[in-house]
Amino acid sequence: MKKLFLTIILYVSALFGAVNLFSQDTNLSIEVKKQHDMLNQAYDNILLIIAILVLIGVILAGLNLIWALIEIQRMKLLDQYGPEVLQKANLSATGTLWDKISQKSWNLVPMDKEQDIDLGHEYDGIRELDNSLPPWWVWLFYGTIIWGAGYLYYYHVSDKSMNQAQEYIAAIEIGEADKIKYLATQADAVDEKSVTLIVDEKGLAEGKEIYIANCVVCHGANGEGLVGPNFTDKFWIHGGSINNLFSTIKYGVPEKGMISWKSQLRPAAMQKVASYILTFQGTNPPNQKEAQGTLYQEEASTTTKDSTIIDKNNMSSDTLPLKASSIK
């Protein structure tokens, strides 16, 4: 049983060592490292692993054969010369090789010599002896020291792998990349309640292309207003927030000539063009159309049209709200 147990340990150790000989290349990207796990390495080097296991089996078989020949020779000497001669020659049976190793490792003291290691402490008939520590504990302790030294070199001295701080940074980068991929799949899940203002140049450039292709005819190239209202002032008929504008583009205002674009533009496209339209605010282009609607104050509301109602008694006739067809 002990030999079988030792053989299993040796085979598992050899398998683990062979796989680790071909560990992941540190120059590979993080994504490639994730794909090259231990099973892939074992599969890629199966012939080498089999060769190592066969070699270990041959070595173990050879050791067993040598031990058997020694035992046969000892039995012959026992029959020929008797146990006294073998004992004098230190060839008497002393157990298996494992027994010898165990006896040497434990360094057990015979009972007749226990007084040499007696520490003088006794309680309830139990004496304290200065015996050696169990070999498995000692080996485990030395093993942790060796492991710790190897770990320190591998992760903190050499460039063979990332330490914890580097792994943390790499994990954050992977998380950000996954977040971007996920958000890209959710771009069309935006609606008038969850829409946010786009400020990046790429998104606004795409919004401009959509505006030129679909909105210029009614609202002018610079948002100055033609058939539709002026986008450059602070007056809005249906609210001036990104939410209001998205909703107006999505559902339209059919009674005023503004069609619904939800069947022609995806939600992400409506978000971009709505964000681009808001860049016209305060540009003051020539040939602006008169103000229409009510004054929108952003700080007062971000989701509904606001606002301060225009005092018609104090305004000239050319600035009163009109009922022209409008996105505003």
C-alpha positions in Angstrom: 0.0 0.0 0.0 2.8 2.4 0.9 4.6 1.7 -2.4 1.4 2.2 -4.3 0.8 5.5 -2.5 4.4 6.7 -3.3 4.0 5.7 -6.9 0.8 7.7 -7.2 2.5 10.7 -5.6 5.5 10.5 -8.0 3.3 10.2 -11.1 1.1 13.2 -10.1 4.2 15.2 -9.3 5.7 14.3 -12.7 2.5 15.2 -14.5 2.3 18.6 -12.7 6.0 19.3 -13.4 5.7 18.4 -17.1 2.7 20.7 -17.6 4.4 23.6 -15.8 7.5 23.2 -18.0 5.4 24.5 -20.8 3.5 27.2 -18.8 2.1 30.2 -20.6 4.3 32.7 -22.4 4.5 36.0 -20.5 4.6 37.8 -23.8 1.2 36.7 -24.8 -1.7 39.0 -24.3 -4.1 38.6 -21.4 -6.8 37.2 -23.7 -4.4 34.6 -25.1 -3.3 33.7 -21.6 -6.9 33.1 -20.5 -7.3 30.6 -23.4 -4.1 28.6 -22.7 -4.9 26.8 -19.4 -3.3 23.8 -18.0 -5.5 21.3 -19.9 -4.5 22.9 -23.2 -0.9 22.7 -22.3 -1.2 19.1 -21.3 -3.0 18.3 -24.5 -0.4 20.1 -26.7 2.5 18.2 -25.0 0.9 14.8 -24.4 3.7 12.9 -26.0 6.3 14.5 -23.7 4.1 13.8 -20.7 3.7 10.2 -21.7 7.5 9.8 -22.2 8.2 11.3 -18.7 5.6 8.9 -17.1 7.1 5.9 -18.9 10.6 6.9 -17.8 9.4 7.2 -14.2 7.8 3.8 -14.5 11.0 2.3 -15.8 13.0 3.8 -12.9 10.5 2.5 -10.3 10.6 -0.9 -11.9 14.4 -0.9 -11.9 14.5 0.0 -8.2 12.0 -2.7 -7.3 14.1 -5.2 -9.2 17.3 -4.1 -7.5 15.6 -4.4 -4.1 14.3 -7.8 -4.9 17.8 -9.0 -6.0 19.2 -7.7 -2.8 16.6 -9.5 -0.8 17.2 -12.8 -2.6 20.9 -12.5 -2.0 20.3 -11.8 1.7 18.2 -15.0 1.9 21.0 -17.1 0.3 23.5 -15.7 2.8 21.1 -16.4 5.6 20.7 -20.1 4.6 24.5 -20.5 4.1 25.9 -18.7 7.1 23.0 -18.3 9.6 21.5 -15.2 11.2 24.5 -14.6 13.5 26.9 -13.9 10.7 24.4 -11.7 8.9 23.8 -9.7 12.0 27.5 -9.1 12.5 27.8 -8.0 8.9 24.8 -5.8 9.4 22.9 -7.7 6.7 20.0 -8.9 8.8 16.5 -8.0 7.8 15.6 -4.5 8.9 12.4 -4.0 6.9 11.6 -2.4 3.6 13.3 0.7 2.1 10.3 2.8 3.2 10.7 1.5 6.8 14.4 2.5 6.8 13.6 6.0 5.5 10.7 6.4 8.0 12.9 5.2 10.9 15.7 7.6 9.9 13.3 10.5 9.4 11.5 10.1 12.7 14.8 9.6 14.6 13.0 7.6 17.2 14.8 6.9 20.5 14.5 3.3 21.9 12.5 3.1 25.2 15.6 2.0 27.1 17.3 5.3 26.2 14.3 7.6 26.9 16.0 8.9 30.0 18.5 10.7 27.7 15.8 12.9 26.3 13.7 13.3 29.4 13.1 17.0 30.1 12.1 16.4 33.7 8.5 17.4 33.3 5.8 14.9 34.3 2.1 15.3 34.8 -0.4 12.5 35.6 2.2 9.9 34.8 3.0 11.4 31.4 6.6 12.5 30.9 7.8 15.2 28.4 10.5 13.9 26.1 12.6 15.9 23.6 11.6 13.8 20.6 12.2 15.0 17.1 9.3 16.6 15.2 7.3 14.4 12.9 9.0 14.2 9.5 5.9 15.2 7.6 5.7 18.4 9.6 9.4 19.2 9.0 9.1 18.4 5.3 6.0 20.6 5.1 7.8 23.4 6.9 10.8 23.3 4.6 8.5 23.0 1.6 6.8 26.2 2.5 10.2 28.0 2.8 11.2 26.7 -0.7 7.8 27.5 -2.1 7.9 31.0 -0.6 11.4 31.7 -2.1 10.2 30.4 -5.5 7.1 32.5 -5.3 9.0 35.6 -4.4 11.4 35.2 -7.3 8.8 34.2 -9.8 6.3 37.0 -9.1 8.4 39.8 -7.6 11.9 39.5 -9.0 11.7 37.9 -12.4 9.5 39.1 -15.3 7.9 35.7 -15.7 4.5 36.6 -14.4 2.5 39.5 -13.0 2.4 40.3 -9.3 -0.8 41.1 -7.5 -0.7 44.9 -8.3 -0.2 44.1 -12.0 -2.9 41.5 -12.0 -5.3 44.1 -10.4 -4.5 46.6 -13.1 -4.9 44.0 -15.9 -8.2 42.9 -14.4 -9.4 46.5 -14.4 -8.4 46.8 -18.1 -10.2 43.6 -19.0 -13.3 44.8 -17.0 -13.3 48.2 -18.9 -13.0 46.4 -22.2 -15.9 44.1 -21.3 -17.9 47.1 -20.2 -17.3 48.8 -23.5 -18.3 45.7 -25.4 -21.5 45.3 -23.3 -22.5 49.0 -23.7 -21.9 48.7 -27.4 -24.6 45.9 -27.5 -26.9 48.0 -25.4 -26.7 51.2 -27.5 -30.1 50.6 -29.0 -31.7 50.0 -25.6 -31.7 53.7 -24.9 -35.1 55.5 -24.6 -36.4 59.0 -23.8 -36.0 58.2 -20.0 -32.5 56.8 -20.1 -30.9 58.9 -22.9 -27.9 60.9 -22.0 -26.1 63.7 -23.8 -23.2 62.6 -26.1 -20.2 64.9 -26.0 -17.5 62.8 -27.7 -16.4 64.0 -31.1 -17.1 60.7 -32.9 -20.6 60.5 -31.6 -21.3 64.1 -32.5 -19.8 63.6 -36.0 -22.2 60.8 -36.6 -25.0 62.9 -35.3 -24.0 65.6 -37.8 -24.2 63.2 -40.7 -27.7 62.1 -39.6 -28.7 65.7 -39.3 -27.5 66.7 -42.7 -29.2 63.7 -44.3 -32.6 64.1 -42.6 -33.0 67.5 -40.9 -31.4 70.2 -43.0 -34.4 70.7 -45.3 -36.6 71.8 -42.4 -34.2 73.3 -39.9 -31.3 74.6 -42.0 -27.6 73.6 -42.2 -26.7 75.7 -39.2 -29.9 75.1 -37.2 -31.2 78.5 -38.0 -34.6 77.2 -38.8 -36.5 77.1 -42.2 -39.9 75.4 -42.2 -39.1 74.1 -38.8 -38.0 76.2 -35.8 -34.6 77.7 -34.9 -32.3 75.5 -32.8 -29.8 78.2 -31.9 -31.9 80.2 -29.3 -33.1 79.1 -25.9 -36.8 78.9 -26.8 -38.4 75.4 -27.3 -41.9 74.3 -28.1 -41.6 70.8 -26.7 -38.7 71.2 -24.2 -35.0 71.7 -24.6 -33.5 68.8 -22.7 -31.8 65.8 -24.3 -34.8 63.7 -23.1 -37.3 66.1 -24.6 -35.5 66.3 -27.9 -35.1 62.5 -28.1 -38.8 62.0 -27.5 -39.8 64.6 -30.1 -37.5 62.9 -32.7 -38.8 59.5 -31.8 -42.5 60.1 -31.7 -42.7 63.2 -33.8 -45.4 66.0 -33.8 -47.6 64.9 -36.7 -50.1 67.8 -36.3 -47.3 70.2 -36.8 -45.6 68.4 -39.7 -42.8 66.7 -37.6 -42.8 63.0 -38.5 -41.9 60.1 -36.2 -38.4 58.8 -36.9 -38.5 55.7 -34.7 -39.1 53.5 -37.8 -36.2 55.0 -39.7 -33.5 55.8 -37.1 -32.2 53.4 -34.4 -32.3 54.7 -30.8 -28.5 55.2 -30.8 -28.8 57.3 -34.0 -31.6 59.4 -32.5 -29.4 60.0 -29.4 -26.5 61.2 -31.5 -28.5 63.5 -33.7 -30.3 65.0 -30.7 -26.9 65.6 -29.0 -25.7 67.3 -32.2 -28.7 69.5 -32.4 -28.0 70.9 -28.9 -24.5 72.0 -30.1 -26.3 74.7 -32.1 -27.2 76.6 -28.9 -25.7 80.1 -28.8 -24.0 79.8 -32.3 -26.0 82.8 -33.6 -25.9 82.0 -37.4 -27.3 84.5 -40.0 -30.9 84.4 -41.1 -32.2 83.0 -37.9 -35.9 82.2 -37.6 -37.8 84.0 -34.9 -38.1 82.4 -31.5 -40.9 80.0 -30.8 -42.2 78.3 -27.7 -41.0 79.0 -24.1 -37.7 79.8 -22.6 -36.0 76.6 -21.5 -33.8 76.7 -18.4 -31.6 73.6 -18.1 -30.9 74.0 -14.4 -34.7 74.0 -13.7 -35.4 70.7 -15.4 -33.5 68.0 -17.3 -36.3 65.8 -18.4 -39.3 68.0 -19.2 -39.8 71.1 -21.0 -39.6 73.9 -18.7 -39.9 76.8 -18.1 -40.3 80.5 -17.8 -43.4 81.5 -19.8 -42.8 84.3 -22.2 -44.5 87.5 -21.2 -46.4 88.2 -24.3 -47.3 91.7 -23.2 -43.6 92.8 -23.1 -42.6 91.1 -26.4 -42.7 92.5 -29.8 -45.0 90.7 -32.3 -42.0 89.1 -34.1 -40.9 87.2 -31.0 -44.3 85.7 -30.0 -44.6 81.9 -30.1 -45.7 80.6 -33.5 -47.4 77.4 -34.6 -45.1 76.4 -37.4 -44.3 72.8 -37.8 -41.4 72.1 -35.4 -39.1 69.6 -33.7 -38.7 72.1 -30.8 
